[in-house]
Amino acid sequence: MNAKAVLICAVGMAAVPPAFGADVAALEMPCNQLLPDDPDLRLGQVIGAGPVGVLTDGPNCPGPAVACRTKASARPGQNLLLGRSRADYICAFNARTDSTGWLPQQRVAAHPLDPAPPLAAWLGTWRYYDDKIVLKRAGEILDAEGEAYWPGKNVMPANEGAFAGTAKPAGNRLHFGDGAPGCEVDMALAGSFLVVTDNHGCGGHNVSFSGIYTRRGRQQAR
């Protein structure tokens, strides 16, 4: 089965020229989720001296105003998953604090993703809170099993979801699902991060596999 991308539809403003409309849309997009098909996905590392504060979205944010600041920060040398840019800031996921927010671009060194990682780079147990995806090698393809919960595995009564399947990566992208009504899961491998989204058809109410997974111990409940 060949990998395929999720189609994300954007609604433009008919009265605005396409180029200008695209710029406006980019400025308005919040830094709250990174998706597998995001063309701006990159790896990054905090540079410079001392921790750098994470900034939030809001009126006149990101920016230097006190209202834009959060309690989260990123440390020098820390690895990040990067997304879109806005003015002098870049959207970043911080695995240490499990937070996504804006960082000053001057404090971040960006690196492109491996466009065709080896099959071995996908393998392992990937976790996002209580949700788990296990990827194993089956010849030249990957075998996947996933389990997800909402609001958490130990929060009763918990809604549950699951998927299983085999697929072959297309570069750094991976898709599970045959296009028929049912569960569809898309992934992008970004170094030590696995970026996942689904079609909300993989389990009970509010259950979703969407998130940024890492190979580490179980996280706290949401």
C-alpha positions in Angstrom: 0.0 0.0 0.0 1.5 3.3 -1.0 1.5 6.2 1.4 -0.7 9.2 0.6 -1.2 12.6 2.1 -4.2 14.0 3.9 -5.9 16.7 1.8 -6.3 19.9 3.9 -8.7 22.4 2.3 -8.2 26.1 2.9 -11.0 28.6 2.3 -9.7 31.9 0.8 -11.3 35.3 0.5 -12.6 35.9 -3.0 -12.1 39.6 -2.9 -8.5 39.4 -1.9 -5.7 38.7 -4.5 -4.3 35.1 -3.9 -0.8 36.1 -2.9 -2.1 38.8 -0.4 -4.8 36.4 0.9 -2.2 33.7 1.5 -0.1 36.2 3.5 -3.1 37.2 5.6 -4.0 33.6 6.3 -0.4 32.8 7.4 -0.5 35.8 9.8 -3.7 34.6 11.3 -2.9 30.9 11.7 -2.3 30.2 15.5 0.6 28.3 16.8 -1.4 25.5 18.5 -0.9 22.4 16.3 1.7 21.1 13.9 0.4 18.7 11.2 2.2 16.0 9.1 1.5 17.9 5.8 2.8 21.3 7.1 5.4 22.4 4.5 7.2 24.4 7.2 8.1 21.4 9.4 11.7 21.5 10.4 14.0 20.6 13.3 15.5 23.2 15.5 17.7 23.9 18.5 17.8 26.8 20.9 20.9 28.9 20.6 22.3 31.7 22.6 22.7 32.2 26.3 20.1 31.5 28.9 16.5 30.1 28.5 14.1 31.7 26.1 10.5 32.4 27.0 7.7 30.8 25.0 5.1 33.3 23.7 1.4 32.8 23.1 -1.1 33.9 20.5 -3.5 36.8 21.1 -4.0 40.5 20.2 -0.6 41.9 19.1 1.0 38.5 20.0 3.6 37.1 19.6 5.6 40.1 20.6 7.4 41.7 23.5 4.3 42.7 25.4 3.9 41.1 28.9 0.5 39.7 27.8 2.3 37.5 25.2 4.5 35.7 27.8 3.8 32.3 29.2 5.4 30.4 32.1 7.1 28.0 29.7 10.7 28.3 28.4 13.2 26.5 26.3 16.8 25.9 27.3 19.9 26.4 25.2 20.8 23.3 23.2 17.2 21.9 23.5 15.8 20.2 20.4 12.6 21.5 19.0 10.1 20.7 16.3 9.4 23.8 14.2 6.5 25.0 12.1 5.4 28.2 10.5 7.0 31.6 11.0 5.3 35.0 11.8 7.3 38.2 11.6 10.3 37.6 13.8 8.9 34.5 15.6 8.7 30.8 14.8 6.2 28.2 16.1 8.0 25.5 18.1 7.0 22.4 19.9 9.0 21.8 23.1 9.1 18.2 24.1 10.4 18.9 27.6 7.4 20.9 28.6 4.9 19.4 26.0 4.1 22.9 24.9 3.7 24.6 21.5 4.3 28.3 21.2 6.3 31.1 19.6 10.0 31.7 20.0 12.1 34.6 18.7 13.7 33.4 15.4 17.1 34.8 16.5 17.2 32.2 19.3 16.5 29.2 17.1 18.7 27.4 14.6 16.6 25.6 12.1 17.5 22.4 10.1 15.6 20.7 7.3 14.0 17.3 7.8 15.4 14.1 6.3 13.2 13.8 3.2 13.7 10.0 3.0 14.7 8.5 6.4 15.6 4.8 6.5 12.9 2.3 7.5 14.7 1.7 10.8 14.2 5.3 11.9 10.5 4.7 12.1 10.6 1.7 14.4 9.7 1.8 18.1 7.1 2.6 20.6 5.9 6.2 20.2 3.9 7.9 23.0 1.7 11.0 23.4 0.3 11.1 26.9 -1.6 7.8 27.3 -1.8 7.3 23.5 0.6 4.8 21.9 1.7 3.9 18.4 4.0 0.9 17.9 5.8 0.6 14.5 7.5 -2.6 13.5 9.3 -3.7 10.4 7.6 -6.3 8.1 10.1 -6.7 5.3 10.1 -3.4 3.4 6.9 -2.1 4.9 5.8 -1.0 8.4 3.3 -2.7 10.6 1.5 -0.4 13.0 -0.7 -0.8 16.1 -2.2 2.2 17.9 -4.3 2.8 21.0 -5.8 6.1 22.1 -8.0 7.3 25.0 -10.0 10.3 26.0 -9.8 12.0 28.4 -7.2 9.5 29.7 -6.6 5.8 30.0 -7.2 5.8 33.8 -10.0 8.4 33.8 -13.2 6.3 33.9 -15.2 5.9 31.9 -12.5 6.4 29.3 -13.4 6.5 25.6 -11.1 4.2 23.6 -9.8 4.0 20.0 -7.4 1.8 18.1 -6.0 1.2 14.6 -3.8 -1.4 13.0 -2.4 -1.8 9.5 0.6 -2.0 7.2 2.0 0.7 4.9 5.1 1.7 3.0 6.6 5.2 3.7 6.7 7.7 0.9 9.7 9.8 1.9 9.1 10.9 5.5 5.3 10.5 5.2 3.2 7.4 6.2 -0.5 6.7 5.7 -2.7 4.0 7.2 -6.2 3.5 5.8 -7.6 2.4 2.5 -9.7 5.5 1.7 -13.0 3.7 2.6 -15.1 5.1 5.5 -13.3 4.4 8.7 -10.1 5.2 10.5 -7.4 7.1 8.5 -4.1 8.0 10.2 -1.3 10.1 8.7 2.3 10.5 10.0 5.4 12.5 9.3 8.8 11.5 10.8 10.7 14.5 11.9 13.9 13.3 13.6 13.0 12.2 17.1 9.4 13.4 16.6 6.5 11.6 15.0 3.8 14.0 13.9 0.4 12.4 13.7 -3.1 13.3 12.7 -6.3 11.3 11.9 -9.8 11.8 10.5 -11.5 11.4 14.0 -12.9 8.1 12.8 -10.6 5.9 14.9 -12.6 5.4 18.1 -15.1 6.8 20.6 -16.3 10.3 21.3 -13.4 12.8 21.3 -10.8 10.1 20.7 -8.0 11.1 18.4 -4.5 10.0 17.6 -3.5 13.5 16.6 -0.4 14.8 18.4 3.4 14.9 18.5 4.7 11.6 19.7 8.2 10.8 21.1 10.0 7.6 22.1 10.0 8.2 25.9 8.3 7.0 29.0 4.6 7.5 29.6 3.5 11.1 30.0 1.1 12.4 32.5 -2.6 12.3 31.7 -4.0 15.3 29.7 
